[in-house]
Amino acid sequence: MILDPILPRILSVRRLPGADPALLRAYGADPDRHRALGLVTCDQDDPTYVALDEATKHSPVDVVFARSFYAGSGHASGRLSGEILGVIAGADADEVDEGLAALIRCLEHDACFYKADDRPLGEGGTITVFPHVVASLGRYLSTQSGLAVGQSMAYLVAPPMEATIGLDAALKGADVRAVKVFPPPTETNFAAAWLSGSLSACQAAAEAYAAAVVEVGRAPRER
């Protein structure tokens, strides 16, 4: 099984070193603790959630806002909107800069979707999959999942049919448990699941998930 990576495109990165208190509160920050904001938009939402979590491992920033846009990057409101807006908050601009640097590294070198079939991108009908393993959770995804900081988690995303078959394969193929299942449709019309277990179990689950997604694409009407 060969999965071709689809590298995320970071569309905008901006910093507000002294954000107005009303803006801080509106985006979930605490003006008593936060003064600076870092904002990013990207054309892939789930890798960005992973990258936001990565930011919390390298800086004392908090992820105060992270939301996917309806129908995905193909229906974005503007050329810089992409599929998600993520916002981190810190006590000062240096903390935010450190967090943004870690976030960008993650998107450039670690977290991305993969092409799961042989159709060229951009022609419609391409199947993509996100069989990502977070080896050690940071403060953001640990809070979202209810797991402890440092635990491993398989973060699995695919289109609805593929995700359903893939999740069944992942749960049966590895010693993992479902922490959270996101049935279709998500905001971007996919489906997702978070699974926990040892690092090796999460890796096995992600491999089983990806293999099932590829197989559904090869034989979509197999019964």
C-alpha positions, -999 to 999 in steps of 0.1 A, spaced: 0 0 0 15 33 -11 -2 65 1 10 97 -16 12 127 8 -8 158 1 11 186 18 -10 212 36 -9 247 23 -5 273 50 -25 302 36 -20 329 62 -1 334 95 -5 366 115 3 378 150 -14 403 172 11 412 200 -14 433 220 -49 422 211 -78 442 223 -95 426 254 -128 424 236 -112 404 208 -94 382 232 -127 374 250 -146 368 218 -121 342 207 -120 324 240 -88 339 255 -85 353 290 -74 390 290 -60 384 325 -35 358 312 -33 364 275 -22 395 256 -10 381 223 -27 361 196 -13 340 168 -37 331 139 -33 306 110 -54 294 81 -47 263 62 -64 242 34 -64 210 56 -82 212 89 -73 180 107 -35 184 103 -40 219 116 -56 206 148 -26 183 153 -3 212 146 -21 234 171 -16 206 197 21 206 188 23 243 195 14 236 232 43 212 235 68 239 227 54 270 242 30 278 271 4 290 247 -33 280 248 -54 270 218 -83 293 223 -101 289 190 -100 262 163 -129 256 139 -134 239 105 -153 258 78 -184 242 63 -179 221 31 -141 224 32 -115 244 14 -131 238 -20 -159 262 -9 -138 287 11 -150 322 16 -118 337 2 -84 328 -11 -68 329 24 -97 312 43 -89 276 35 -106 250 57 -98 261 92 -89 291 114 -68 283 144 -59 308 171 -33 304 199 -30 329 228 0 337 250 11 361 276 34 379 252 45 379 215 75 357 222 53 328 235 31 331 204 61 332 181 74 299 196 40 283 193 36 294 157 70 281 147 62 247 161 28 247 144 44 255 110 70 228 114 43 203 121 23 212 90 55 213 68 70 180 80 46 158 99 8 160 96 -9 158 63 -37 140 44 -28 112 19 -42 103 -15 -57 68 -12 -64 61 -49 -49 66 -83 -70 95 -95 -52 128 -100 -60 155 -75 -83 182 -87 -103 160 -110 -130 152 -85 -137 120 -68 -102 116 -53 -102 97 -20 -81 111 8 -73 98 42 -57 110 74 -43 80 93 -22 101 117 -7 89 150 1 115 177 28 98 196 25 121 227 -5 144 231 -1 180 240 -24 201 262 -49 209 234 -58 174 221 -56 159 255 -83 182 267 -104 177 237 -101 139 239 -102 134 277 -68 116 276 -37 125 296 -9 147 283 17 123 268 -6 95 258 -7 82 222 -37 86 200 -46 76 165 -64 104 147 -83 89 118 -102 107 90 -117 97 57 -149 102 36 -181 87 51 -181 52 36 -144 47 38 -142 60 73 -169 37 85 -152 6 71 -118 18 82 -129 24 118 -142 -11 120 -109 -25 107 -89 -3 130 -108 -14 161 -106 -51 152 -70 -49 140 -53 -34 171 -56 -32 209 -72 2 209 -104 18 222 -126 45 206 -122 77 226 -144 98 203 -162 90 170 -174 117 147 -200 102 124 -206 119 90 -210 146 81 -183 166 98 -182 203 88 -161 192 58 -183 162 50 -159 136 63 -160 113 93 -134 108 120 -124 89 151 -99 92 179 -85 59 193 -62 54 223 -38 27 232 0 21 232 20 38 205 25 5 187 -13 -2 189 -22 32 176 2 27 147 -13 -7 139 -48 8 140 -38 37 117 -23 12 92 -54 -10 93 -76 21 88 -56 33 58 -56 -1 42 -93 -4 45 -98 30 30 -77 21 0 -96 -12 -4 -130 5 -4 -117 28 -31 -106 -3 -52 -138 -22 -47 -166 2 -36 -195 -23 -43 -179 -54 -28 -203 -73 -5 
